[in-house]
Amino acid sequence: MLEEVERWLSTRSWSANEHPLHQILAAKQRTGQTVSVVLPALNEEATVGDIVSVIRHDLMRQVPLVDELVVVDSGSTDRTSEVAAAAGARVVHRDAILPRLPTVPGKGEVLWRSLLVTRGDIVCFIDADLRDFSSDFVSGIVGPLLTEPDVDLVKAMYDRPLAGATGQGGRVTELMARPLLNMHWPQLAGFVQPLGGEYAARRSLLEQLPFPVGYGVELGMLVDALHLAGLDALAQVDVGVRKHRHQDGQALGRMAAAIYRTAQLRLARGHLIRPSLTQFERGEDGFEPRTYSVDTEERPPMVDIAEYQARKAA
């Protein structure tokens, strides 16, 4: 590990209790910064309501840390929107944001568009499939942004149990993202959960970043933030254990392909001869190929979008 990364681990990696809530609230009051929490959601009716309820109770009613709580529904066919609204979130449909640009499927697309329907100086992203959710996921990663003026982006780190085994989750992280980062961006080798969906950042940083529309968004954001703001502007906070729905191996393969594509673009801005991934499933006549396109589109920095510029000027 680089000496720079070892130093970073000792100065930019914290546990959630190192920034106690009273200290965070005092910093928020002193600086006047506002906090938006965004939950990107697709068919998460089983979990989204509990997450919204915990945030509203712990961080909006009991203490005034979160100013805005938005669920962006990216085309759910279940009751995600109704459940989230009943729990107290403001629900916005992905297709209603920036309607002049046709939407494309993908998590990064939703995160990018969420910048247009939130106003917080700090934006906190939380995945909507978490179980046994704790508000420490929000306060833990927002805390350093309010108390440490030189920090611009904070990732959550945690254990990810799989089938009851501690630390066995995060398979794409270990098989794809971590090797890529260690080989090509070794300054980022200290991140425990580089692909984790729980992170917070200053709007002033997010609006300058391009957003890969799919699963490559987390890796792309880390790499681009490193180049734009430098390693010391990045941090991570230990928030305990993350329990969520795990995807099957083929879905993970498609995720890994999108992440590799995101890395490739940042390494060379080159072109794939074949931006697709073929996988195999056993059918009646043996193994049958299934080919999926790999996310290749990226949205430009939000600060370049005319509607966003107009809103800032208003």
C-alpha positions as CSV (number, residue, x, y, z in Angstrom):
1,M,0.0,0.0,0.0
2,L,1.2,3.5,-0.8
3,E,2.6,5.5,2.1
4,E,0.1,8.2,1.1
5,V,-2.8,5.8,1.5
6,E,-1.5,4.6,4.9
7,R,-1.5,8.2,6.1
8,W,-5.0,8.7,4.6
9,L,-6.3,5.7,6.5
10,S,-5.2,7.2,9.8
11,T,-6.6,10.7,9.1
12,R,-9.6,10.2,6.8
13,S,-11.2,6.9,8.1
14,W,-13.5,7.3,11.1
15,S,-16.1,5.3,13.0
16,A,-19.6,6.9,13.3
17,N,-19.1,7.7,17.0
18,E,-16.1,9.9,16.4
19,H,-18.4,12.6,15.1
20,P,-21.2,12.6,17.8
21,L,-24.6,13.9,16.8
22,H,-24.4,17.0,19.1
23,Q,-21.2,18.0,17.4
24,I,-22.6,17.5,14.0
25,L,-25.7,19.5,14.8
26,A,-23.6,22.3,16.3
27,A,-21.6,22.4,13.1
28,K,-24.7,22.4,10.9
29,Q,-26.1,25.4,12.9
30,R,-22.8,27.2,12.8
31,T,-22.3,26.8,9.0
32,G,-25.9,27.0,7.9
33,Q,-25.5,24.1,5.5
34,T,-28.5,22.1,4.5
35,V,-28.7,18.3,4.0
36,S,-30.8,16.4,1.4
37,V,-31.2,12.6,1.6
38,V,-32.0,10.7,-1.6
39,L,-33.2,7.2,-1.9
40,P,-33.0,5.8,-5.5
41,A,-35.7,3.1,-5.6
42,L,-36.9,0.4,-8.0
43,N,-39.4,-2.1,-6.6
44,E,-38.4,-1.7,-3.0
45,E,-41.8,-1.6,-1.3
46,A,-40.7,-4.1,1.3
47,T,-37.9,-1.9,2.7
48,V,-38.2,1.7,1.6
49,G,-41.0,2.6,4.1
50,D,-38.9,1.5,7.1
51,I,-35.9,3.5,5.9
52,V,-37.9,6.6,5.4
53,S,-39.6,6.2,8.8
54,V,-36.3,5.9,10.6
55,I,-34.8,8.9,8.9
56,R,-37.8,11.1,9.6
57,H,-38.1,10.0,13.2
58,D,-34.4,10.1,14.2
59,L,-33.0,12.9,12.0
60,M,-35.9,15.2,11.2
61,R,-38.3,15.1,14.2
62,Q,-36.0,14.2,17.1
63,V,-33.1,16.3,15.8
64,P,-33.0,18.7,12.8
65,L,-30.2,17.1,10.8
66,V,-31.9,16.3,7.5
67,D,-33.8,19.1,5.8
68,E,-35.1,17.2,2.8
69,L,-35.9,13.5,2.2
70,V,-36.6,12.5,-1.4
71,V,-37.3,9.1,-2.9
72,V,-36.7,9.0,-6.7
73,D,-38.7,6.1,-8.2
74,S,-37.1,4.8,-11.3
75,G,-40.0,2.9,-12.7
76,S,-41.3,0.6,-10.0
77,T,-44.1,-1.8,-10.8
78,D,-44.9,-2.4,-7.1
79,R,-46.1,0.0,-4.4
80,T,-42.7,1.6,-3.8
81,S,-44.0,5.2,-4.4
82,E,-47.1,4.7,-2.3
83,V,-45.2,3.2,0.6
84,A,-42.5,5.8,0.5
85,A,-45.0,8.7,0.4
86,A,-47.1,7.2,3.3
87,A,-43.9,7.0,5.4
88,G,-43.3,10.7,4.8
89,A,-40.9,11.0,1.9
90,R,-41.3,13.4,-1.1
91,V,-41.6,11.0,-4.0
92,V,-40.5,12.1,-7.5
93,H,-40.6,9.9,-10.5
94,R,-37.4,9.7,-12.6
95,D,-39.3,10.5,-15.8
96,A,-40.7,13.7,-14.4
97,I,-37.2,15.1,-13.9
98,L,-35.6,16.9,-16.9
99,P,-38.3,15.6,-19.3
100,R,-36.6,17.0,-22.4
101,L,-33.9,14.2,-22.0
102,P,-35.4,10.7,-22.4
103,T,-34.5,8.6,-19.4
104,V,-32.3,5.4,-19.6
105,P,-32.4,2.5,-17.2
106,G,-29.8,2.6,-14.4
107,K,-29.0,3.7,-10.9
108,G,-26.6,6.4,-12.0
109,E,-29.3,8.0,-14.1
110,V,-31.5,8.4,-11.1
111,L,-28.7,9.8,-8.9
112,W,-27.8,12.4,-11.6
113,R,-31.4,13.5,-12.0
114,S,-31.9,13.8,-8.3
115,L,-29.6,16.8,-8.2
116,L,-32.3,18.8,-10.0
117,V,-35.0,18.0,-7.5
118,T,-33.0,18.6,-4.3
119,R,-31.5,21.7,-2.8
120,G,-29.2,20.6,0.0
121,D,-25.7,21.8,0.2
122,I,-24.9,18.2,1.2
123,V,-26.5,15.4,-0.7
124,C,-26.6,11.9,0.9
125,F,-27.5,8.8,-1.1
126,I,-28.9,5.7,0.6
127,D,-29.9,2.5,-1.2
128,A,-33.5,1.6,-0.7
129,D,-33.1,-2.1,-0.2
130,L,-31.4,-2.0,3.3
131,R,-32.9,-4.1,6.1
132,D,-32.6,-3.3,9.8
133,F,-31.7,0.2,8.8
134,S,-30.0,2.5,11.3
135,S,-29.9,6.3,11.0
136,D,-26.2,6.1,11.7
137,F,-25.9,5.4,8.0
138,V,-26.9,9.0,7.3
139,S,-25.5,10.8,10.3
140,G,-22.2,8.9,10.1
141,I,-21.4,9.9,6.5
142,V,-22.9,13.4,6.7
143,G,-21.0,14.2,9.9
144,P,-17.5,14.7,8.5
145,L,-18.9,17.0,5.7
146,L,-20.3,19.3,8.4
147,T,-17.4,19.1,10.8
148,E,-14.4,18.8,8.5
149,P,-14.3,21.7,6.0
150,D,-11.7,20.0,3.8
151,V,-13.7,16.9,3.2
152,D,-15.9,16.8,0.1
153,L,-17.1,13.2,-0.2
154,V,-17.7,10.5,2.4
155,K,-18.3,6.8,1.8
156,A,-19.9,4.4,4.3
157,M,-17.9,1.3,5.2
158,Y,-19.4,-1.8,6.8
159,D,-19.5,-5.5,7.1
160,R,-21.6,-7.2,4.4
161,P,-22.8,-10.7,5.6
162,L,-23.9,-13.2,2.9
163,A,-26.0,-16.2,3.9
164,G,-25.1,-15.7,7.5
165,A,-21.3,-15.5,6.8
166,T,-19.6,-12.3,7.9
167,G,-17.7,-10.4,5.3
168,Q,-18.7,-12.6,2.3
169,G,-20.8,-9.9,0.6
170,G,-19.4,-7.4,-1.9
171,R,-18.4,-10.0,-4.4
172,V,-18.1,-7.6,-7.3
173,T,-16.0,-5.3,-5.1
174,E,-13.5,-8.0,-4.4
175,L,-13.4,-9.6,-7.8
176,M,-13.6,-6.5,-10.0
177,A,-13.5,-3.1,-8.3
178,R,-10.7,-3.6,-5.8
179,P,-8.3,-5.1,-8.3
180,L,-9.0,-2.3,-10.7
181,L,-8.5,0.4,-8.1
182,N,-5.3,-1.2,-6.7
183,M,-3.7,-1.5,-10.2
184,H,-4.8,1.7,-11.8
185,W,-5.8,4.1,-9.0
186,P,-3.7,2.9,-6.0
187,Q,-4.6,6.1,-4.1
188,L,-8.1,4.7,-3.8
189,A,-6.9,1.3,-2.4
190,G,-7.9,2.3,1.1
191,F,-11.6,2.4,0.5
192,V,-13.2,-0.6,2.2
193,Q,-16.5,-0.3,0.2
194,P,-15.7,1.5,-3.0
195,L,-19.0,0.4,-4.6
196,G,-21.2,0.9,-1.6
197,G,-24.4,2.8,-2.3
198,E,-24.3,4.9,0.9
199,Y,-22.3,8.0,0.5
200,A,-22.6,11.8,0.9
201,A,-20.9,14.7,-0.9
202,R,-21.0,18.4,-1.2
203,R,-23.3,19.6,-4.0
204,S,-20.5,21.8,-5.3
205,L,-18.5,18.6,-6.1
206,L,-21.4,16.4,-7.4
207,E,-22.5,19.0,-9.9
208,Q,-19.1,19.0,-11.5
209,L,-18.9,15.2,-12.0
210,P,-20.1,13.1,-14.9
211,F,-22.5,10.3,-13.9
212,P,-22.3,6.9,-15.6
213,V,-25.9,5.9,-16.0
214,G,-25.6,2.4,-14.6
215,Y,-23.8,0.4,-12.0
216,G,-20.5,2.1,-12.8
217,V,-21.6,5.3,-11.1
218,E,-19.9,4.6,-7.7
219,L,-16.5,3.7,-9.2
220,G,-16.7,6.5,-11.7
221,M,-17.5,9.0,-9.0
222,L,-14.6,7.9,-6.8
223,V,-12.1,8.1,-9.6
224,D,-13.4,11.5,-10.9
225,A,-13.6,13.0,-7.4
226,L,-10.0,11.9,-6.7
227,H,-8.8,13.7,-9.9
228,L,-11.0,16.8,-9.2
229,A,-10.6,17.2,-5.4
230,G,-7.6,15.1,-4.4
231,L,-7.4,12.2,-1.9
232,D,-7.6,14.2,1.3
233,A,-11.0,15.5,0.2
234,L,-12.3,11.9,0.3
235,A,-13.1,10.0,3.5
236,Q,-14.9,6.9,4.8
237,V,-16.9,6.2,8.0
238,D,-17.6,2.8,9.7
239,V,-21.3,2.5,10.2
240,G,-21.4,-1.2,11.3
241,V,-23.3,-3.8,9.3
242,R,-25.2,-3.5,6.0
243,K,-28.0,-6.0,5.4
244,H,-29.7,-6.0,2.0
245,R,-31.0,-8.1,-0.9
246,H,-28.2,-9.9,-2.7
247,Q,-28.2,-10.5,-6.4
248,D,-27.5,-13.7,-8.3
249,G,-24.3,-14.4,-10.0
250,Q,-25.4,-13.4,-13.5
251,A,-26.7,-10.1,-12.3
252,L,-23.3,-9.6,-10.6
253,G,-21.6,-10.4,-13.9
254,R,-23.5,-7.6,-15.7
255,M,-22.7,-5.3,-12.9
256,A,-19.0,-6.1,-13.2
257,A,-19.1,-5.5,-16.9
258,A,-20.5,-2.0,-16.4
259,I,-17.9,-1.3,-13.8
260,Y,-15.1,-2.4,-16.1
261,R,-16.5,-0.3,-18.9
262,T,-16.5,2.7,-16.6
263,A,-12.9,2.1,-15.6
264,Q,-11.9,1.6,-19.2
265,L,-13.3,5.0,-20.2
266,R,-11.4,6.7,-17.5
267,L,-8.2,4.9,-18.4
268,A,-8.2,5.6,-22.1
269,R,-11.5,7.1,-23.2
270,G,-11.3,4.4,-25.8
271,H,-14.0,2.4,-27.6
272,L,-15.1,-1.1,-27.0
273,I,-15.4,-3.2,-30.1
274,R,-18.3,-5.0,-28.5
275,P,-20.0,-3.2,-25.5
276,S,-22.0,-6.3,-24.5
277,L,-21.7,-9.3,-22.3
278,T,-22.8,-12.9,-23.1
279,Q,-23.8,-15.2,-20.3
280,F,-25.2,-18.7,-20.3
281,E,-28.2,-20.3,-18.8
282,R,-29.2,-24.0,-19.0
283,G,-32.3,-24.6,-21.0
284,E,-34.1,-27.5,-22.4
285,D,-31.5,-28.0,-25.1
286,G,-28.4,-27.4,-23.0
287,F,-26.7,-24.1,-22.3
288,E,-28.3,-21.1,-24.0
289,P,-26.6,-17.8,-24.6
290,R,-28.1,-14.6,-23.2
291,T,-26.5,-11.3,-24.4
292,Y,-26.9,-8.1,-22.5
293,S,-25.7,-4.6,-23.5
294,V,-23.2,-3.0,-21.2
295,D,-24.0,0.5,-19.9
296,T,-21.8,2.9,-21.9
297,E,-23.7,6.2,-21.6
298,E,-22.7,8.9,-19.2
299,R,-24.5,12.0,-18.2
300,P,-22.5,15.3,-18.3
301,P,-21.7,17.3,-15.1
302,M,-25.0,18.7,-13.9
303,V,-23.5,22.2,-13.8
304,D,-23.5,22.1,-17.6
305,I,-27.3,21.5,-17.8
306,A,-29.3,24.7,-18.7
307,E,-32.2,23.9,-16.4
308,Y,-29.8,23.4,-13.5
309,Q,-28.0,26.7,-14.3
310,A,-31.4,28.5,-14.4
311,R,-32.4,27.1,-11.0
312,K,-29.1,28.2,-9.4
313,A,-29.5,31.7,-10.9
314,A,-33.1,32.0,-9.6
